[in-house]
Amino acid sequence: MSYKKYITVRMDGTMHADLMALVNERQTDVGKLMRQLIARELLGTSDRIAEALDQVLFTAIAMEGLLDRHTDPNLRGQVLQVWRDRLAAEGRPHAA
């Protein structure tokens, strides 16, 4: 495919470094990555990350409700501790 139109984008050094790191991580080049991002926006593709976060929030609220109504008052604390232990085992900090 022949590309004959150019765009220029200004960014600070931090954003440029982040962009280059993303390009390297995805083993592509800046032009290909930018075309993908622009095409996604033009197609109106929904934001899958936002959708996933909405689903996680729903799940968290539902779990909180279920744990709150369980007959064992220690269950919530036990579940949180298992979660923290699992995150620690994977080398990730916990959020709660």
C-alpha positions, 0 to 999 in steps of 0.5 A: 500500500502506498502512503502519501499523506503525512501528519506531525504530532508534537510530544514531550520527551516522556511521551516520546520515550513511552511511545518508543517503548510501546513500539519496541514491546509490540515489535512494530514501528511508529507508523504502523502503530499510529495507523492502527490507533487512528483506524481504531478511532475512526471505526469507533471501536469501543474502548475494551479496557473501559468495558473490562473495568466496568465488568470488574467493578460490577464483579467487585460490587457483587462479591462485596454484597455476597460476602457482606451477607454471608453467615461467616463474618470472617469470610471477607477477610479470608478471601482478601488475604487469599487475594493478597497472598496470590498477588504477592506470590506473583510479585504484584502489589495489592490494591486493597 
